[in-house]
């Protein structure tokens, strides 16, 4: 029996974006309680990075990509 269309996990859709070379993600620890964190640490947490190769399969499944 067919289970129908695969649904995207909305939480994952907000955290990961597909790119030509894989998936990109933002750094953790950048949402709140930033006053106690040094400026240098906050600066290094800026920007995006790629999803690790070990996690690509799980992210792909959560985003229901073919």
Secondary structure by P-SEA (a helix, b strand, c coil): cccccccccaaaaacccccccbbbbbbcccccccccccaaaaaaacbbbbccccaaaaaaaaaccc
